[in-house]
Amino acid sequence: MNLTDELNKDIIKSHINSDSKMLAKHYLEAANLFKGSIEEPFFLTQSYVFSLELGDLKTIQHTFSRLKKLNRI
C-alpha cells in the first residue's frame, strides 16, 4: 500500500466516523502531497471547510492563505 492509498483509507475512515478534526488534517496532508497539481485546491478547500466547522483558526488561516495564492478565494 502506498502513501496515497493509506491517506485515502484514512480520509474514508474519518468520514465514516464523522471526525472533522481528522478530516481537516488528512485533507491538508493530501493538499501537501498533491502540491502544484490540479488536485491541490480541491483538497485545500476540503480542509478549509472542515477547519471552519471546527473553528480551528490556525488551519483556517493556513488553508485560506494557500487558496488565496492559488486564486481560489
Beta strands, then each sheet from edge to edge (+ up, - down):
end
